[in-house]
Amino acid sequence: MFTGLVEEVGVLRGVTSGGEMMVLNIGASVIMDDLKIGDSVSVNGVCLTATSLGSHSFTVDVMPQTYRNSNLKELRTGSKMNLERAMAAGGRFGGHIVQGHVDGTGEIRSIKRDQNAVVFEIVPDRGSLFKYIIPKGSITIDGISLTVVNTSASAFTVSIIPHTLGETVLNHKRSGDSVNIECDVLGKYVDHLLHYGSRSGAGEEESSSRISHDFLAANGFV
């Protein structure tokens, strides 16, 4: 699990690809402090596993499923990427619950300055994601824990403070670039609880629906 607080911006030193698989060699410094083979690392919001370590670099494998559903396939030697180690059990929870399981990608429609902030307008590649994207709710963009400012029929906006902009790859993004999107996992669980009964038998559906309603009511959702 991650929190969406980027630790450093790494640089892609090399990439080996074949079909819909990739091996990335990523240059880093901060996260190398205690990184071990087998550890999870968020790379632009995608949970990957460190497979080998160098003095200032590590490698990760990208499998076809990840290749198809993220923007990692667009990376080239020299590309910058957000990096975060998995959260330690005794660590401070500064962002929100981030799994590193990307739900899809989005295209940056516009980037506008709003006094001391920069507002990114993003168009998701899947309209179905909008049920999880709500104003003032949490969202992860390229591994960064952010708050949704507003939504429209086709896009949503997030507002970035100068510190976050300067310490992440968003500082290098332009209109038309793609970003990885992970919606808030809590919303996905609630949605699953509400709709699970529709895939059960008639008796099970009524029971599942009642359990879902009772769960949501007990937790203040209804």
Accessible surface in RSA format (square Angstrom, percent):
REM  Atomic radii and reference values for relative SASA: ProtOr
REM  Chains: A
REM  Algorithm: Lee & Richards
REM  Probe-radius: 1.40
REM  Slices: 20
REM RES _ NUM      All-atoms   Total-Side   Main-Chain    Non-polar    All polar
REM                ABS   REL    ABS   REL    ABS   REL    ABS   REL    ABS   REL
RES MET A   1   104.48  54.1  66.13  43.8  38.35  91.3  50.12  42.6  54.36  72.0
RES PHE A   2     1.01   0.5   1.01   0.6   0.00   0.0   1.01   0.6   0.00   0.0
RES THR A   3     7.74   5.5   7.74   7.8   0.00   0.0   3.03   4.1   4.70   7.1
RES GLY A   4     1.05   1.3   0.00   N/A   1.05   1.3   0.08   0.2   0.97   2.2
RES LEU A   5    89.31  49.7  84.08  60.2   5.24  13.2  86.73  60.9   2.59   7.0
RES VAL A   6    31.80  20.9   3.46   3.1  28.33  68.3   3.46   3.0  28.33  76.8
RES GLU A   7    63.23  36.3  36.05  27.3  27.18  64.7  27.22  52.7  36.01  29.4
RES GLU A   8    22.91  13.2  15.76  11.9   7.15  17.0  15.63  30.2   7.28   5.9
RES VAL A   9    45.80  30.1  23.77  21.5  22.02  53.1  23.77  20.7  22.02  59.7
RES GLY A  10     1.09   1.3   0.00   N/A   1.09   1.3   1.09   3.0   0.00   0.0
RES VAL A  11    58.04  38.2  58.04  52.5   0.00   0.0  58.04  50.4   0.00   0.0
RES LEU A  12     0.83   0.5   0.00   0.0   0.83   2.1   0.00   0.0   0.83   2.2
RES ARG A  13   131.20  55.1 106.28  54.2  24.92  59.3  38.26  52.3  92.94  56.3
RES GLY A  14    22.51  27.8   0.00   N/A  22.51  27.8  22.28  61.1   0.23   0.5
RES VAL A  15    53.60  35.3  24.65  22.3  28.95  69.8  25.41  22.1  28.19  76.5
RES THR A  16    91.88  65.3  87.52  88.7   4.36  10.4  57.56  77.3  34.32  51.9
RES SER A  17    75.92  64.2  46.33  61.8  29.59  68.2  10.87  23.1  65.05  91.1
RES GLY A  18    38.88  47.9   0.00   N/A  38.88  47.9  33.65  92.3   5.23  11.7
RES GLY A  19    72.79  89.8   0.00   N/A  72.79  89.8  43.69 119.9  29.10  65.2
RES GLU A  20    70.34  40.4  63.39  48.0   6.94  16.5  24.07  46.6  46.27  37.8
RES MET A  21    80.12  41.5  80.12  53.0   0.00   0.0  72.35  61.5   7.77  10.3
RES MET A  22     5.67   2.9   5.40   3.6   0.27   0.6   5.40   4.6   0.27   0.4
RES VAL A  23    45.94  30.2  44.17  40.0   1.76   4.2  44.17  38.4   1.76   4.8
RES LEU A  24     0.00   0.0   0.00   0.0   0.00   0.0   0.00   0.0   0.00   0.0
RES ASN A  25    43.75  30.2  43.45  42.0   0.30   0.7  17.18  41.3  26.57  25.7
RES ILE A  26     0.00   0.0   0.00   0.0   0.00   0.0   0.00   0.0   0.00   0.0
RES GLY A  27     8.98  11.1   0.00   N/A   8.98  11.1   6.73  18.5   2.26   5.1
RES ALA A  28    10.73   9.9   0.00   0.0  10.73  24.4   6.53   9.2   4.20  11.1
RES SER A  29    70.33  59.4  57.64  76.9  12.69  29.2  39.65  84.4  30.68  43.0
RES VAL A  30    77.21  50.8  67.36  61.0   9.85  23.7  75.72  65.8   1.49   4.1
RES ILE A  31     0.00   0.0   0.00   0.0   0.00   0.0   0.00   0.0   0.00   0.0
RES MET A  32    30.60  15.8  14.36   9.5  16.24  38.7  14.60  12.4  16.00  21.2
RES ASP A  33   123.42  86.5  88.18  87.8  35.24  83.3  26.53  62.4  96.89  96.6
RES ASP A  34    85.39  59.8  73.63  73.3  11.77  27.8  37.12  87.4  48.27  48.1
RES LEU A  35    11.42   6.4   0.97   0.7  10.45  26.3   1.31   0.9  10.11  27.2
RES LYS A  36   128.79  62.8 127.71  78.4   1.08   2.6  94.95  85.5  33.84  36.1
RES ILE A  37   115.42  65.7  91.56  68.2  23.86  57.5  91.56  65.9  23.86  64.7
RES GLY A  38    48.56  59.9   0.00   N/A  48.56  59.9  25.31  69.4  23.25  52.1
RES ASP A  39    41.89  29.3  37.46  37.3   4.43  10.5  13.01  30.6  28.88  28.8
RES SER A  40    39.07  33.0  34.21  45.7   4.86  11.2   5.88  12.5  33.19  46.5
RES VAL A  41     0.00   0.0   0.00   0.0   0.00   0.0   0.00   0.0   0.00   0.0
RES SER A  42     3.12   2.6   2.96   3.9   0.16   0.4   0.11   0.2   3.01   4.2
RES VAL A  43     0.00   0.0   0.00   0.0   0.00   0.0   0.00   0.0   0.00   0.0
RES ASN A  44     3.98   2.7   3.98   3.8   0.00   0.0   0.00   0.0   3.98   3.9
RES GLY A  45     2.15   2.6   0.00   N/A   2.15   2.6   1.67   4.6   0.48   1.1
RES VAL A  46     6.94   4.6   6.94   6.3   0.00   0.0   6.94   6.0   0.00   0.0
RES CYS A  47    44.32  33.5  26.63  29.7  17.69  41.6   2.40   6.1  41.92  45.2
RES LEU A  48    11.06   6.2   7.43   5.3   3.63   9.1  11.06   7.8   0.00   0.0
RES THR A  49    64.42  45.8  61.48  62.3   2.93   7.0  32.06  43.1  32.35  48.9
RES ALA A  50     0.47   0.4   0.00   0.0   0.47   1.1   0.00   0.0   0.47   1.2
RES THR A  51    56.74  40.4  38.05  38.6  18.69  44.5  36.41  48.9  20.34  30.7
RES SER A  52    47.97  40.5  47.89  63.9   0.08   0.2  36.42  77.5  11.55  16.2
RES LEU A  53    70.85  39.5  37.30  26.7  33.54  84.3  39.16  27.5  31.68  85.3
RES GLY A  54    38.50  47.5   0.00   N/A  38.50  47.5  27.75  76.1  10.76  24.1
RES SER A  55   101.06  85.4  66.50  88.8  34.56  79.6  52.31 111.4  48.75  68.3
RES HIS A  56   104.49  57.1 104.35  72.5   0.15   0.4  71.02  73.2  33.48  39.0
RES SER A  57    10.10   8.5  10.10  13.5   0.00   0.0   0.00   0.0  10.10  14.1
RES PHE A  58     0.89   0.4   0.00   0.0   0.89   2.3   0.89   0.5   0.00   0.0
RES THR A  59    22.18  15.8  22.18  22.5   0.00   0.0  19.04  25.6   3.14   4.7
RES VAL A  60     0.00   0.0   0.00   0.0   0.00   0.0   0.00   0.0   0.00   0.0
RES ASP A  61    80.38  56.3  70.26  69.9  10.12  23.9  30.88  72.7  49.50  49.4
RES VAL A  62     2.04   1.3   0.00   0.0   2.04   4.9   0.12   0.1   1.92   5.2
RES MET A  63   120.51  62.4 115.57  76.5   4.95  11.8  83.50  71.0  37.01  49.0
RES PRO A  64    54.37  39.6  54.37  49.6   0.00   0.0  54.37  44.9   0.00   0.0
RES GLN A  65   104.47  58.4 102.98  75.3   1.49   3.5  39.85  84.8  64.62  49.0
RES THR A  66    22.32  15.9  16.85  17.1   5.47  13.0   8.61  11.6  13.71  20.7
RES TYR A  67    49.03  22.9  49.03  27.9   0.00   0.0  13.77  10.3  35.26  43.5
RES ARG A  68   130.55  54.8 106.52  54.3  24.03  57.2  44.59  60.9  85.96  52.1
RES ASN A  69    34.79  24.0  31.03  30.0   3.76   9.0  15.43  37.1  19.36  18.7
RES SER A  70     1.29   1.1   1.26   1.7   0.04   0.1   1.26   2.7   0.04   0.1
RES ASN A  71     6.13   4.2   4.51   4.4   1.62   3.9   2.20   5.3   3.93   3.8
RES LEU A  72     0.00   0.0   0.00   0.0   0.00   0.0   0.00   0.0   0.00   0.0
RES LYS A  73    70.52  34.4  59.64  36.6  10.88  25.9  52.66  47.4  17.85  19.0
RES GLU A  74    95.29  54.7  78.39  59.3  16.90  40.2  38.85  75.1  56.44  46.1
RES LEU A  75    14.86   8.3  13.19   9.4   1.66   4.2  13.68   9.6   1.17   3.2
RES ARG A  76   150.39  63.1 150.28  76.6   0.10   0.2  69.51  95.0  80.87  49.0
RES THR A  77    92.79  66.0  67.11  68.0  25.67  61.2  51.92  69.7  40.87  61.8
RES GLY A  78    42.19  52.0   0.00   N/A  42.19  52.0  26.66  73.2  15.54  34.8
RES SER A  79    30.65  25.9  19.40  25.9  11.25  25.9  15.01  32.0  15.65  21.9
RES LYS A  80    88.48  43.2  74.67  45.8  13.82  32.9  38.15  34.3  50.33  53.6
RES MET A  81     0.00   0.0   0.00   0.0   0.00   0.0   0.00   0.0   0.00   0.0
RES ASN A  82     2.24   1.5   1.60   1.5   0.65   1.6   1.76   4.2   0.48   0.5
RES LEU A  83     0.39   0.2   0.00   0.0   0.39   1.0   0.36   0.3   0.03   0.1
RES GLU A  84    11.10   6.4  11.01   8.3   0.10   0.2   4.67   9.0   6.43   5.2
RES ARG A  85    53.84  22.6  50.49  25.7   3.35   8.0  19.78  27.0  34.06  20.6
RES ALA A  86    41.81  38.4  26.08  40.2  15.73  35.8  26.08  36.7  15.73  41.7
RES MET A  87    51.72  26.8  22.77  15.1  28.95  68.9  28.52  24.2  23.20  30.7
RES ALA A  88    69.51  63.9  55.17  85.1  14.35  32.6  64.77  91.2   4.74  12.6
RES ALA A  89   118.88 109.3  69.70 107.6  49.18 111.9  83.21 117.2  35.67  94.5
RES GLY A  90    81.16 100.1   0.00   N/A  81.16 100.1  42.72 117.2  38.44  86.1
RES GLY A  91    35.66  44.0   0.00   N/A  35.66  44.0  21.49  59.0  14.17  31.7
RES ARG A  92   222.47  93.4 194.57  99.2  27.90  66.4  76.80 105.0 145.67  88.3
RES PHE A  93    91.14  45.6  63.60  39.4  27.54  71.7  63.60  38.6  27.54  78.8
RES GLY A  94    45.93  56.6   0.00   N/A  45.93  56.6  16.87  46.3  29.06  65.1
RES GLY A  95    27.94  34.5   0.00   N/A  27.94  34.5   5.06  13.9  22.88  51.2
RES HIS A  96    23.80  13.0  19.85  13.8   3.95  10.1  22.52  23.2   1.27   1.5
RES ILE A  97    60.78  34.6  57.88  43.1   2.90   7.0  57.88  41.7   2.90   7.9
RES VAL A  98     1.05   0.7   0.98   0.9   0.07   0.2   1.05   0.9   0.00   0.0
RES GLN A  99    53.97  30.2  47.43  34.7   6.54  15.6  11.42  24.3  42.55  32.3
RES GLY A 100     3.57   4.4   0.00   N/A   3.57   4.4   0.00   0.0   3.57   8.0
RES HIS A 101   108.86  59.5 102.31  71.1   6.54  16.7  73.44  75.7  35.41  41.2
RES VAL A 102    29.20  19.2   5.92   5.4  23.28  56.1   5.92   5.1  23.28  63.1
RES ASP A 103    25.99  18.2  20.66  20.6   5.33  12.6   7.01  16.5  18.98  18.9
RES GLY A 104     0.79   1.0   0.00   N/A   0.79   1.0   0.79   2.2   0.00   0.0
RES THR A 105    26.29  18.7  26.29  26.7   0.00   0.0   8.09  10.9  18.20  27.5
RES GLY A 106     3.59   4.4   0.00   N/A   3.59   4.4   3.58   9.8   0.01   0.0
RES GLU A 107    97.21  55.8  95.56  72.3   1.65   3.9  19.75  38.2  77.46  63.2
RES ILE A 108     0.81   0.5   0.00   0.0   0.81   1.9   0.00   0.0   0.81   2.2
RES ARG A 109   112.38  47.2  92.25  47.0  20.13  47.9  41.88  57.2  70.50  42.7
RES SER A 110    22.58  19.1  21.47  28.6   1.11   2.6  19.53  41.6   3.04   4.3
RES ILE A 111    58.56  33.3  31.98  23.8  26.59  64.1  31.98  23.0  26.59  72.1
RES LYS A 112   139.32  68.0 134.53  82.5   4.80  11.4  83.02  74.7  56.30  60.0
RES ARG A 113   167.38  70.3 133.33  68.0  34.04  81.1  58.84  80.4 108.54  65.8
RES ASP A 114    80.36  56.3  74.11  73.8   6.25  14.8  15.75  37.1  64.61  64.4
RES GLN A 115   163.48  91.4 133.24  97.4  30.25  72.0  55.90 119.0 107.58  81.6
RES ASN A 116   106.21  73.2  97.50  94.2   8.71  21.0  38.86  93.5  67.35  65.1
RES ALA A 117    13.05  12.0  12.93  20.0   0.12   0.3  13.05  18.4   0.00   0.0
RES VAL A 118     9.99   6.6   9.99   9.0   0.00   0.0   9.99   8.7   0.00   0.0
RES VAL A 119    32.98  21.7  32.13  29.1   0.85   2.1  32.13  27.9   0.85   2.3
RES PHE A 120     2.49   1.2   2.49   1.5   0.00   0.0   2.49   1.5   0.00   0.0
RES GLU A 121    37.90  21.8  37.80  28.6   0.10   0.2   5.76  11.1  32.14  26.2
RES ILE A 122     0.96   0.5   0.96   0.7   0.00   0.0   0.96   0.7   0.00   0.0
RES VAL A 123    40.90  26.9  38.64  35.0   2.26   5.4  38.64  33.6   2.26   6.1
RES PRO A 124    11.66   8.5   0.16   0.1  11.50  41.8   0.16   0.1  11.50  71.5
RES ASP A 125    84.39  59.1  44.40  44.2  39.99  94.6  37.09  87.3  47.30  47.2
RES ARG A 126    97.47  40.9  92.83  47.3   4.64  11.1  35.77  48.9  61.70  37.4
RES GLY A 127    57.84  71.3   0.00   N/A  57.84  71.3  33.59  92.2  24.26  54.3
RES SER A 128    72.85  61.6  55.38  73.9  17.47  40.2  52.40 111.6  20.45  28.6
RES LEU A 129     9.54   5.3   9.54   6.8   0.00   0.0   9.54   6.7   0.00   0.0
RES PHE A 130    46.03  23.0  37.42  23.2   8.60  22.4  37.60  22.8   8.42  24.1
RES LYS A 131   126.71  61.8  90.28  55.4  36.43  86.7  62.53  56.3  64.17  68.4
RES TYR A 132    40.32  18.8  29.15  16.6  11.18  29.1  16.35  12.3  23.97  29.5
RES ILE A 133     7.10   4.0   0.21   0.2   6.89  16.6   1.49   1.1   5.61  15.2
RES ILE A 134   102.22  58.2 101.48  75.6   0.74   1.8 101.55  73.1   0.67   1.8
RES PRO A 135    63.02  45.9  51.53  47.0  11.50  41.8  51.53  42.5  11.50  71.5
RES LYS A 136   157.16  76.7 133.46  81.9  23.70  56.4 104.79  94.3  52.37  55.8
RES GLY A 137    14.96  18.5   0.00   N/A  14.96  18.5  14.92  41.0   0.04   0.1
RES SER A 138    36.19  30.6  29.52  39.4   6.67  15.4   0.35   0.7  35.84  50.2
RES ILE A 139     0.93   0.5   0.93   0.7   0.00   0.0   0.93   0.7   0.00   0.0
RES THR A 140     1.97   1.4   1.71   1.7   0.26   0.6   1.42   1.9   0.56   0.8
RES ILE A 141     0.50   0.3   0.50   0.4   0.00   0.0   0.50   0.4   0.00   0.0
RES ASP A 142     0.21   0.1   0.00   0.0   0.21   0.5   0.00   0.0   0.21   0.2
RES GLY A 143     3.19   3.9   0.00   N/A   3.19   3.9   1.30   3.6   1.89   4.2
RES ILE A 144     5.88   3.3   5.88   4.4   0.00   0.0   5.88   4.2   0.00   0.0
RES SER A 145    26.66  22.5  10.67  14.2  15.99  36.8   0.91   1.9  25.76  36.1
RES LEU A 146    17.63   9.8  11.78   8.4   5.85  14.7  16.54  11.6   1.09   2.9
RES THR A 147    74.09  52.7  67.62  68.6   6.46  15.4  33.86  45.5  40.22  60.8
RES VAL A 148     0.53   0.3   0.47   0.4   0.05   0.1   0.47   0.4   0.05   0.1
RES VAL A 149    61.07  40.2  55.89  50.6   5.18  12.5  57.86  50.3   3.21   8.7
RES ASN A 150    84.86  58.5  84.41  81.6   0.45   1.1  12.19  29.3  72.67  70.2
RES THR A 151    46.71  33.2  25.06  25.4  21.65  51.6   5.37   7.2  41.35  62.5
RES SER A 152    63.80  53.9  43.75  58.4  20.06  46.2  53.59 114.1  10.21  14.3
RES ALA A 153   108.24  99.5  66.77 103.0  41.47  94.3  79.33 111.7  28.91  76.6
RES SER A 154    48.43  40.9  44.30  59.1   4.13   9.5  35.50  75.6  12.94  18.1
RES ALA A 155     1.07   1.0   0.55   0.9   0.52   1.2   0.85   1.2   0.22   0.6
RES PHE A 156     1.48   0.7   0.00   0.0   1.48   3.8   1.48   0.9   0.00   0.0
RES THR A 157    27.08  19.3  27.08  27.5   0.00   0.0  25.06  33.7   2.02   3.0
RES VAL A 158     0.82   0.5   0.82   0.7   0.00   0.0   0.82   0.7   0.00   0.0
RES SER A 159    47.07  39.8  29.10  38.8  17.97  41.4  19.08  40.6  27.99  39.2
RES ILE A 160     1.06   0.6   0.00   0.0   1.06   2.6   0.79   0.6   0.27   0.7
RES ILE A 161    98.33  56.0  97.20  72.4   1.13   2.7  97.20  70.0   1.13   3.1
RES PRO A 162    77.79  56.7  65.62  59.8  12.18  44.3  70.49  58.2   7.30  45.4
RES HIS A 163   127.22  69.5 115.62  80.4  11.60  29.7  80.60  83.1  46.61  54.2
RES THR A 164    27.55  19.6  25.15  25.5   2.41   5.7   9.31  12.5  18.25  27.6
RES LEU A 165    27.13  15.1  27.13  19.4   0.00   0.0  27.13  19.1   0.00   0.0
RES GLY A 166    48.79  60.2   0.00   N/A  48.79  60.2  23.20  63.7  25.59  57.3
RES GLU A 167    98.67  56.6  94.09  71.2   4.58  10.9  19.45  37.6  79.21  64.7
RES THR A 168     5.84   4.2   4.73   4.8   1.12   2.7   4.73   6.4   1.12   1.7
RES VAL A 169     4.15   2.7   3.91   3.5   0.23   0.6   3.91   3.4   0.23   0.6
RES LEU A 170     3.54   2.0   1.54   1.1   2.00   5.0   1.54   1.1   2.00   5.4
RES ASN A 171    66.90  46.1  55.70  53.8  11.20  27.0   1.50   3.6  65.40  63.2
RES HIS A 172    92.04  50.3  73.56  51.1  18.48  47.3  46.32  47.7  45.72  53.2
RES LYS A 173    31.07  15.2  29.30  18.0   1.77   4.2  10.10   9.1  20.97  22.3
RES ARG A 174   149.45  62.7 149.35  76.1   0.10   0.2  66.39  90.7  83.05  50.3
RES SER A 175    68.78  58.1  44.33  59.2  24.45  56.3  30.58  65.1  38.20  53.5
RES GLY A 176    47.07  58.1   0.00   N/A  47.07  58.1  23.19  63.7  23.88  53.5
RES ASP A 177    52.05  36.5  47.61  47.4   4.44  10.5  10.39  24.5  41.65  41.5
RES SER A 178    20.70  17.5  16.62  22.2   4.08   9.4  16.00  34.1   4.70   6.6
RES VAL A 179     0.08   0.1   0.08   0.1   0.00   0.0   0.08   0.1   0.00   0.0
RES ASN A 180     1.58   1.1   0.99   1.0   0.59   1.4   1.11   2.7   0.46   0.4
RES ILE A 181     0.00   0.0   0.00   0.0   0.00   0.0   0.00   0.0   0.00   0.0
RES GLU A 182     3.87   2.2   2.90   2.2   0.97   2.3   1.99   3.8   1.88   1.5
RES CYS A 183     1.59   1.2   0.10   0.1   1.49   3.5   0.42   1.1   1.16   1.3
RES ASP A 184    31.63  22.2  31.40  31.3   0.23   0.5   6.82  16.0  24.81  24.7
RES VAL A 185     9.86   6.5   9.86   8.9   0.00   0.0   9.86   8.6   0.00   0.0
RES LEU A 186   102.05  56.8 101.32  72.5   0.74   1.9 101.72  71.4   0.33   0.9
RES GLY A 187    29.08  35.9   0.00   N/A  29.08  35.9  24.74  67.9   4.34   9.7
RES LYS A 188    42.60  20.8  37.65  23.1   4.94  11.8  32.57  29.3  10.03  10.7
RES TYR A 189   128.07  59.8 127.07  72.3   0.99   2.6  88.87  66.8  39.19  48.3
RES VAL A 190    30.99  20.4  30.99  28.1   0.00   0.0  30.99  26.9   0.00   0.0
RES ASP A 191    27.61  19.3  25.82  25.7   1.79   4.2   7.13  16.8  20.48  20.4
RES HIS A 192    85.83  46.9  81.13  56.4   4.69  12.0  53.98  55.6  31.84  37.1
RES LEU A 193    54.47  30.3  53.67  38.4   0.80   2.0  53.85  37.8   0.62   1.7
RES LEU A 194    91.69  51.1  68.30  48.9  23.39  58.8  68.54  48.1  23.15  62.3
RES HIS A 195    98.40  53.8  96.46  67.0   1.94   5.0  67.43  69.5  30.97  36.0
RES TYR A 196   106.30  49.6 106.15  60.4   0.15   0.4  58.91  44.3  47.38  58.4
RES GLY A 197     4.43   5.5   0.00   N/A   4.43   5.5   3.39   9.3   1.04   2.3
RES SER A 198    81.31  68.7  49.95  66.7  31.36  72.2  41.21  87.8  40.10  56.2
RES ARG A 199   157.80  66.3 118.78  60.6  39.02  92.9  74.07 101.2  83.73  50.7
RES SER A 200    27.99  23.7   4.96   6.6  23.03  53.0   7.97  17.0  20.02  28.0
RES GLY A 201    40.91  50.5   0.00   N/A  40.91  50.5  35.55  97.6   5.36  12.0
RES ALA A 202    91.98  84.6  68.60 105.9  23.38  53.2  74.01 104.2  17.98  47.6
RES GLY A 203    57.72  71.2   0.00   N/A  57.72  71.2  42.28 116.0  15.44  34.6
RES GLU A 204   113.83  65.4 108.72  82.3   5.11  12.2  45.66  88.3  68.17  55.7
RES GLU A 205    76.52  43.9  76.52  57.9   0.00   0.0  13.78  26.7  62.74  51.2
RES GLU A 206   123.41  70.9 116.27  88.0   7.14  17.0  42.18  81.6  81.23  66.3
RES SER A 207    38.98  32.9  38.45  51.3   0.53   1.2  20.98  44.7  18.00  25.2
RES SER A 208    17.63  14.9  13.50  18.0   4.13   9.5  11.58  24.7   6.05   8.5
RES SER A 209    60.75  51.3  56.76  75.8   3.99   9.2  21.05  44.8  39.70  55.6
RES ARG A 210   130.72  54.9 124.35  63.4   6.37  15.2  60.63  82.9  70.08  42.5
RES ILE A 211   103.81  59.1 102.97  76.7   0.84   2.0 103.46  74.5   0.35   1.0
RES SER A 212     3.32   2.8   3.32   4.4   0.00   0.0   1.28   2.7   2.04   2.9
RES HIS A 213   103.18  56.4 102.53  71.3   0.64   1.6  74.12  76.4  29.05  33.8
RES ASP A 214    79.80  55.9  73.95  73.6   5.85  13.8  29.26  68.9  50.53  50.4
RES PHE A 215    90.78  45.4  83.80  51.9   6.98  18.2  90.24  54.7   0.53   1.5
RES LEU A 216     3.46   1.9   3.46   2.5   0.00   0.0   3.46   2.4   0.00   0.0
RES ALA A 217    45.92  42.2  29.33  45.3  16.59  37.7  29.76  41.9  16.16  42.8
RES ALA A 218    88.96  81.8  44.88  69.3  44.08 100.3  57.50  81.0  31.46  83.3
RES ASN A 219    83.64  57.7  54.55  52.7  29.09  70.1  13.77  33.1  69.87  67.5
RES GLY A 220    66.50  82.0   0.00   N/A  66.50  82.0  32.07  88.0  34.43  77.1
RES PHE A 221   117.43  58.7  85.87  53.2  31.56  82.1  89.71  54.4  27.71  79.3
RES VAL A 222   103.47  68.1  44.41  40.2  59.05 142.3  81.88  71.1  21.58  58.5
END  Absolute sums over single chains surface
CHAIN  1 A    11368.0       8750.5       2617.5       6323.5       5044.5
END  Absolute sums over all chains
TOTAL         11368.0       8750.5       2617.5       6323.5       5044.5
